[in-house]
Amino acid sequence: MSTFCSWRLDNSEFNDAQLELIAHASPDVLALQNTSSDYYARLKHSEFFSYSCFQRSANGIGHAIFSQYPLGDYYLIAPTLREYPLVRYVALPTGMITMLVLSAAAPTGMDLSVLNQLSGPVVVAAAALPNNFDMQTFTYNAESGTIGHRLLLANPCEGLSDVYQRYISLNPALKRAIQSMRPRGPIVLASTKRSERRCTSEFLLANNKLLTYHCEYRLNEACATGVQYALISAELIVDHPSVHPFKTRFQSAERA
């Protein structure tokens, strides 16, 4: 198994309690959203992960991916618009996991057919999408290609939760499948409940392979102001067990 974790930092930094949570997950892939280029450089300096990349926005805040495996990117729009490198992928031993970053600022008319070239699950990390985002149309367009059975939707921002709730409420079969925790639909849904003392993930998948697991963490004491836990974790179907000294390396980076 390999573990994928994603956090939204909002230009904050991890504290010791958060490092404990990440160390418990022992991720092979760590995605950081809304992190500074300075903090990215410090974490990269720890040399815990073999590969990393950073997508910088105009204000210096951006998205980072750290991985034990090679990284790459795809463009769903014209390569001339390089401020929108929407797709980052991680090449795992038995396939690829892809993080697709969407935002309200991204242009419309994305060519989702490029994702058909990828293997492995596709993680859609939606950043700062408006509440009227048409999730149903996006899902339909994605499923029109061969990626329909490999689409994993993560919820890294609080504002998108209402969209998920509305979408689920309009699909009774999807709602029942989530409630029964059985892989019966085309979407894997991972969401956070920040109002509760515990943060839970929900899962659903169409191809009868369970890519995420139901887990709980006590976040009321672990989360500092401005830090949200995004995608708790998604265990991929990869026969690659590993244990990493994550906390020690990253604490060293914090002190640097």
Contacts in CASP RR format, 6 or more apart in sequence:
PFRMAT RR
TARGET T0000
AUTHOR 0000-0000-0000
METHOD contacts of the structure
MODEL  1
MSTFCSWRLDNSEFNDAQLELIAHASPDVLALQNTSSDYYARLKHSEFFS
YSCFQRSANGIGHAIFSQYPLGDYYLIAPTLREYPLVRYVALPTGMITML
VLSAAAPTGMDLSVLNQLSGPVVVAAAALPNNFDMQTFTYNAESGTIGHR
LLLANPCEGLSDVYQRYISLNPALKRAIQSMRPRGPIVLASTKRSERRCT
SEFLLANNKLLTYHCEYRLNEACATGVQYALISAELIVDHPSVHPFKTRF
QSAERA
1 235 0 8 1.000
1 236 0 8 1.000
1 237 0 8 1.000
1 238 0 8 1.000
1 239 0 8 1.000
1 240 0 8 1.000
1 241 0 8 1.000
2 28 0 8 1.000
2 29 0 8 1.000
2 92 0 8 1.000
2 235 0 8 1.000
2 236 0 8 1.000
2 238 0 8 1.000
2 240 0 8 1.000
2 242 0 8 1.000
3 25 0 8 1.000
3 26 0 8 1.000
3 27 0 8 1.000
3 28 0 8 1.000
3 29 0 8 1.000
3 233 0 8 1.000
3 234 0 8 1.000
3 235 0 8 1.000
3 236 0 8 1.000
4 27 0 8 1.000
4 28 0 8 1.000
4 29 0 8 1.000
4 30 0 8 1.000
4 31 0 8 1.000
4 90 0 8 1.000
4 97 0 8 1.000
4 123 0 8 1.000
4 231 0 8 1.000
4 233 0 8 1.000
4 234 0 8 1.000
4 236 0 8 1.000
5 22 0 8 1.000
5 25 0 8 1.000
5 27 0 8 1.000
5 29 0 8 1.000
5 30 0 8 1.000
5 31 0 8 1.000
5 231 0 8 1.000
5 232 0 8 1.000
5 233 0 8 1.000
6 30 0 8 1.000
6 31 0 8 1.000
6 32 0 8 1.000
6 33 0 8 1.000
6 99 0 8 1.000
6 123 0 8 1.000
6 125 0 8 1.000
6 154 0 8 1.000
6 156 0 8 1.000
6 230 0 8 1.000
6 231 0 8 1.000
7 14 0 8 1.000
7 18 0 8 1.000
7 22 0 8 1.000
7 30 0 8 1.000
7 31 0 8 1.000
7 32 0 8 1.000
7 33 0 8 1.000
7 156 0 8 1.000
7 227 0 8 1.000
7 228 0 8 1.000
7 229 0 8 1.000
7 230 0 8 1.000
8 32 0 8 1.000
8 33 0 8 1.000
8 34 0 8 1.000
8 156 0 8 1.000
8 157 0 8 1.000
8 227 0 8 1.000
8 228 0 8 1.000
8 229 0 8 1.000
8 230 0 8 1.000
9 32 0 8 1.000
9 33 0 8 1.000
9 34 0 8 1.000
9 35 0 8 1.000
9 39 0 8 1.000
9 226 0 8 1.000
9 227 0 8 1.000
10 34 0 8 1.000
10 226 0 8 1.000
10 227 0 8 1.000
10 228 0 8 1.000
11 34 0 8 1.000
11 35 0 8 1.000
11 36 0 8 1.000
11 61 0 8 1.000
12 224 0 8 1.000
12 225 0 8 1.000
12 226 0 8 1.000
12 227 0 8 1.000
13 39 0 8 1.000
13 254 0 8 1.000
14 22 0 8 1.000
14 227 0 8 1.000
14 250 0 8 1.000
14 254 0 8 1.000
15 222 0 8 1.000
15 224 0 8 1.000
16 251 0 8 1.000
17 221 0 8 1.000
17 222 0 8 1.000
18 222 0 8 1.000
18 223 0 8 1.000
18 224 0 8 1.000
18 227 0 8 1.000
19 246 0 8 1.000
19 247 0 8 1.000
19 250 0 8 1.000
19 251 0 8 1.000
19 254 0 8 1.000
20 222 0 8 1.000
20 247 0 8 1.000
21 217 0 8 1.000
21 219 0 8 1.000
21 222 0 8 1.000
21 229 0 8 1.000
22 30 0 8 1.000
22 246 0 8 1.000
22 247 0 8 1.000
22 250 0 8 1.000
23 246 0 8 1.000
23 247 0 8 1.000
24 217 0 8 1.000
25 232 0 8 1.000
25 233 0 8 1.000
26 242 0 8 1.000
26 243 0 8 1.000
26 244 0 8 1.000
26 246 0 8 1.000
27 233 0 8 1.000
27 244 0 8 1.000
27 246 0 8 1.000
28 67 0 8 1.000
28 68 0 8 1.000
28 69 0 8 1.000
28 92 0 8 1.000
28 240 0 8 1.000
28 242 0 8 1.000
28 244 0 8 1.000
29 65 0 8 1.000
29 66 0 8 1.000
29 67 0 8 1.000
29 68 0 8 1.000
29 69 0 8 1.000
29 90 0 8 1.000
29 97 0 8 1.000
30 49 0 8 1.000
30 65 0 8 1.000
30 66 0 8 1.000
30 67 0 8 1.000
31 63 0 8 1.000
31 64 0 8 1.000
31 65 0 8 1.000
31 66 0 8 1.000
31 99 0 8 1.000
31 123 0 8 1.000
31 125 0 8 1.000
31 230 0 8 1.000
31 231 0 8 1.000
32 40 0 8 1.000
32 43 0 8 1.000
32 63 0 8 1.000
32 64 0 8 1.000
32 65 0 8 1.000
32 66 0 8 1.000
33 62 0 8 1.000
33 63 0 8 1.000
33 101 0 8 1.000
33 125 0 8 1.000
33 127 0 8 1.000
33 156 0 8 1.000
33 157 0 8 1.000
33 230 0 8 1.000
34 61 0 8 1.000
34 62 0 8 1.000
34 63 0 8 1.000
34 127 0 8 1.000
35 61 0 8 1.000
35 62 0 8 1.000
35 63 0 8 1.000
35 64 0 8 1.000
36 60 0 8 1.000
36 61 0 8 1.000
36 62 0 8 1.000
37 54 0 8 1.000
37 56 0 8 1.000
37 60 0 8 1.000
37 61 0 8 1.000
37 62 0 8 1.000
40 52 0 8 1.000
40 54 0 8 1.000
40 64 0 8 1.000
42 253 0 8 1.000
42 254 0 8 1.000
42 256 0 8 1.000
43 52 0 8 1.000
43 64 0 8 1.000
43 66 0 8 1.000
43 250 0 8 1.000
43 253 0 8 1.000
44 52 0 8 1.000
44 66 0 8 1.000
45 253 0 8 1.000
45 256 0 8 1.000
46 249 0 8 1.000
46 250 0 8 1.000
46 252 0 8 1.000
46 253 0 8 1.000
46 256 0 8 1.000
47 249 0 8 1.000
48 66 0 8 1.000
48 244 0 8 1.000
48 245 0 8 1.000
48 246 0 8 1.000
48 249 0 8 1.000
48 250 0 8 1.000
48 253 0 8 1.000
49 66 0 8 1.000
49 67 0 8 1.000
49 68 0 8 1.000
50 67 0 8 1.000
50 68 0 8 1.000
50 69 0 8 1.000
51 66 0 8 1.000
51 67 0 8 1.000
51 68 0 8 1.000
51 69 0 8 1.000
51 70 0 8 1.000
51 71 0 8 1.000
51 90 0 8 1.000
52 64 0 8 1.000
52 65 0 8 1.000
52 66 0 8 1.000
52 67 0 8 1.000
52 71 0 8 1.000
53 64 0 8 1.000
53 65 0 8 1.000
53 71 0 8 1.000
53 72 0 8 1.000
53 73 0 8 1.000
53 88 0 8 1.000
54 62 0 8 1.000
54 63 0 8 1.000
54 64 0 8 1.000
55 62 0 8 1.000
55 63 0 8 1.000
55 64 0 8 1.000
55 85 0 8 1.000
55 88 0 8 1.000
55 101 0 8 1.000
56 62 0 8 1.000
57 83 0 8 1.000
58 83 0 8 1.000
63 88 0 8 1.000
63 101 0 8 1.000
63 125 0 8 1.000
63 127 0 8 1.000
65 71 0 8 1.000
65 88 0 8 1.000
65 90 0 8 1.000
65 99 0 8 1.000
67 90 0 8 1.000
68 242 0 8 1.000
69 90 0 8 1.000
69 91 0 8 1.000
69 92 0 8 1.000
69 93 0 8 1.000
70 90 0 8 1.000
70 91 0 8 1.000
71 88 0 8 1.000
71 89 0 8 1.000
71 90 0 8 1.000
71 91 0 8 1.000
72 88 0 8 1.000
72 89 0 8 1.000
72 90 0 8 1.000
72 91 0 8 1.000
73 85 0 8 1.000
73 87 0 8 1.000
73 88 0 8 1.000
73 89 0 8 1.000
74 86 0 8 1.000
74 87 0 8 1.000
74 89 0 8 1.000
74 98 0 8 1.000
74 114 0 8 1.000
74 115 0 8 1.000
74 117 0 8 1.000
74 118 0 8 1.000
75 84 0 8 1.000
75 85 0 8 1.000
75 86 0 8 1.000
75 87 0 8 1.000
75 114 0 8 1.000
76 86 0 8 1.000
76 87 0 8 1.000
76 100 0 8 1.000
76 110 0 8 1.000
76 111 0 8 1.000
76 112 0 8 1.000
76 114 0 8 1.000
76 115 0 8 1.000
77 84 0 8 1.000
77 86 0 8 1.000
77 106 0 8 1.000
77 107 0 8 1.000
77 109 0 8 1.000
77 110 0 8 1.000
77 111 0 8 1.000
81 107 0 8 1.000
84 105 0 8 1.000
84 106 0 8 1.000
84 107 0 8 1.000
86 100 0 8 1.000
86 101 0 8 1.000
86 102 0 8 1.000
86 106 0 8 1.000
86 110 0 8 1.000
87 98 0 8 1.000
87 99 0 8 1.000
87 100 0 8 1.000
87 101 0 8 1.000
87 114 0 8 1.000
87 115 0 8 1.000
88 98 0 8 1.000
88 99 0 8 1.000
88 101 0 8 1.000
89 96 0 8 1.000
89 97 0 8 1.000
89 98 0 8 1.000
89 99 0 8 1.000
89 118 0 8 1.000
90 96 0 8 1.000
90 97 0 8 1.000
90 98 0 8 1.000
90 99 0 8 1.000
92 120 0 8 1.000
92 236 0 8 1.000
92 238 0 8 1.000
92 240 0 8 1.000
93 238 0 8 1.000
93 239 0 8 1.000
93 240 0 8 1.000
94 237 0 8 1.000
94 238 0 8 1.000
94 239 0 8 1.000
94 240 0 8 1.000
95 119 0 8 1.000
95 120 0 8 1.000
95 238 0 8 1.000
96 118 0 8 1.000
96 119 0 8 1.000
96 120 0 8 1.000
97 120 0 8 1.000
97 121 0 8 1.000
97 122 0 8 1.000
97 123 0 8 1.000
97 236 0 8 1.000
98 115 0 8 1.000
98 118 0 8 1.000
98 120 0 8 1.000
98 121 0 8 1.000
98 122 0 8 1.000
98 123 0 8 1.000
99 123 0 8 1.000
99 124 0 8 1.000
99 125 0 8 1.000
100 115 0 8 1.000
100 122 0 8 1.000
100 123 0 8 1.000
100 124 0 8 1.000
100 125 0 8 1.000
101 125 0 8 1.000
101 126 0 8 1.000
101 127 0 8 1.000
102 124 0 8 1.000
102 125 0 8 1.000
102 126 0 8 1.000
102 127 0 8 1.000
102 129 0 8 1.000
103 126 0 8 1.000
103 127 0 8 1.000
103 128 0 8 1.000
103 129 0 8 1.000
104 128 0 8 1.000
104 129 0 8 1.000
104 130 0 8 1.000
105 128 0 8 1.000
112 141 0 8 1.000
112 142 0 8 1.000
112 144 0 8 1.000
112 145 0 8 1.000
112 147 0 8 1.000
113 145 0 8 1.000
115 122 0 8 1.000
115 142 0 8 1.000
115 147 0 8 1.000
116 145 0 8 1.000
116 146 0 8 1.000
116 147 0 8 1.000
118 147 0 8 1.000
118 150 0 8 1.000
120 150 0 8 1.000
120 236 0 8 1.000
121 150 0 8 1.000
121 151 0 8 1.000
121 152 0 8 1.000
121 188 0 8 1.000
121 211 0 8 1.000
121 234 0 8 1.000
121 236 0 8 1.000
122 147 0 8 1.000
122 150 0 8 1.000
122 151 0 8 1.000
122 152 0 8 1.000
123 152 0 8 1.000
123 154 0 8 1.000
123 231 0 8 1.000
123 234 0 8 1.000
124 151 0 8 1.000
124 152 0 8 1.000
124 153 0 8 1.000
124 154 0 8 1.000
125 154 0 8 1.000
125 156 0 8 1.000
125 230 0 8 1.000
125 231 0 8 1.000
126 133 0 8 1.000
126 153 0 8 1.000
126 154 0 8 1.000
126 155 0 8 1.000
126 156 0 8 1.000
126 157 0 8 1.000
126 160 0 8 1.000
127 156 0 8 1.000
127 157 0 8 1.000
128 157 0 8 1.000
129 157 0 8 1.000
129 159 0 8 1.000
129 160 0 8 1.000
129 163 0 8 1.000
131 159 0 8 1.000
131 160 0 8 1.000
131 162 0 8 1.000
131 163 0 8 1.000
133 160 0 8 1.000
133 163 0 8 1.000
135 163 0 8 1.000
135 164 0 8 1.000
135 166 0 8 1.000
135 167 0 8 1.000
136 167 0 8 1.000
136 170 0 8 1.000
139 151 0 8 1.000
139 167 0 8 1.000
139 186 0 8 1.000
139 187 0 8 1.000
142 148 0 8 1.000
142 151 0 8 1.000
143 151 0 8 1.000
143 186 0 8 1.000
148 186 0 8 1.000
148 206 0 8 1.000
149 186 0 8 1.000
149 205 0 8 1.000
149 206 0 8 1.000
149 207 0 8 1.000
150 207 0 8 1.000
151 186 0 8 1.000
151 187 0 8 1.000
151 188 0 8 1.000
152 187 0 8 1.000
152 188 0 8 1.000
152 190 0 8 1.000
152 205 0 8 1.000
152 211 0 8 1.000
152 212 0 8 1.000
152 234 0 8 1.000
153 164 0 8 1.000
153 187 0 8 1.000
153 188 0 8 1.000
153 189 0 8 1.000
153 190 0 8 1.000
154 190 0 8 1.000
154 230 0 8 1.000
154 231 0 8 1.000
154 234 0 8 1.000
155 161 0 8 1.000
155 164 0 8 1.000
155 189 0 8 1.000
155 190 0 8 1.000
155 191 0 8 1.000
155 192 0 8 1.000
155 230 0 8 1.000
155 231 0 8 1.000
156 228 0 8 1.000
156 230 0 8 1.000
156 231 0 8 1.000
157 228 0 8 1.000
157 230 0 8 1.000
158 192 0 8 1.000
158 194 0 8 1.000
158 228 0 8 1.000
161 191 0 8 1.000
161 192 0 8 1.000
164 189 0 8 1.000
164 191 0 8 1.000
167 174 0 8 1.000
168 174 0 8 1.000
168 175 0 8 1.000
168 178 0 8 1.000
168 189 0 8 1.000
169 175 0 8 1.000
173 184 0 8 1.000
173 185 0 8 1.000
174 185 0 8 1.000
174 187 0 8 1.000
174 204 0 8 1.000
176 184 0 8 1.000
177 183 0 8 1.000
177 184 0 8 1.000
177 185 0 8 1.000
177 204 0 8 1.000
178 189 0 8 1.000
178 202 0 8 1.000
178 203 0 8 1.000
178 204 0 8 1.000
181 202 0 8 1.000
181 203 0 8 1.000
181 214 0 8 1.000
182 204 0 8 1.000
183 203 0 8 1.000
183 204 0 8 1.000
183 205 0 8 1.000
183 206 0 8 1.000
183 207 0 8 1.000
183 208 0 8 1.000
183 209 0 8 1.000
183 210 0 8 1.000
184 204 0 8 1.000
184 206 0 8 1.000
185 204 0 8 1.000
185 205 0 8 1.000
185 206 0 8 1.000
186 205 0 8 1.000
186 206 0 8 1.000
187 204 0 8 1.000
187 205 0 8 1.000
187 206 0 8 1.000
188 203 0 8 1.000
188 204 0 8 1.000
188 205 0 8 1.000
188 211 0 8 1.000
188 212 0 8 1.000
188 234 0 8 1.000
189 202 0 8 1.000
189 203 0 8 1.000
189 204 0 8 1.000
190 201 0 8 1.000
190 202 0 8 1.000
190 203 0 8 1.000
190 212 0 8 1.000
190 231 0 8 1.000
190 232 0 8 1.000
190 234 0 8 1.000
191 201 0 8 1.000
191 202 0 8 1.000
192 199 0 8 1.000
192 200 0 8 1.000
192 201 0 8 1.000
192 228 0 8 1.000
192 229 0 8 1.000
192 230 0 8 1.000
192 232 0 8 1.000
193 199 0 8 1.000
193 200 0 8 1.000
194 219 0 8 1.000
194 228 0 8 1.000
197 218 0 8 1.000
197 219 0 8 1.000
197 220 0 8 1.000
198 216 0 8 1.000
198 217 0 8 1.000
198 218 0 8 1.000
198 219 0 8 1.000
199 216 0 8 1.000
199 217 0 8 1.000
199 219 0 8 1.000
199 229 0 8 1.000
199 232 0 8 1.000
200 214 0 8 1.000
200 215 0 8 1.000
200 216 0 8 1.000
200 232 0 8 1.000
201 212 0 8 1.000
201 213 0 8 1.000
201 214 0 8 1.000
201 215 0 8 1.000
201 231 0 8 1.000
201 232 0 8 1.000
201 233 0 8 1.000
202 214 0 8 1.000
203 210 0 8 1.000
203 211 0 8 1.000
203 212 0 8 1.000
203 213 0 8 1.000
203 214 0 8 1.000
205 211 0 8 1.000
205 212 0 8 1.000
209 237 0 8 1.000
211 234 0 8 1.000
211 235 0 8 1.000
211 236 0 8 1.000
211 237 0 8 1.000
212 233 0 8 1.000
212 234 0 8 1.000
212 235 0 8 1.000
213 233 0 8 1.000
213 235 0 8 1.000
215 232 0 8 1.000
215 233 0 8 1.000
217 229 0 8 1.000
217 232 0 8 1.000
219 229 0 8 1.000
223 229 0 8 1.000
END
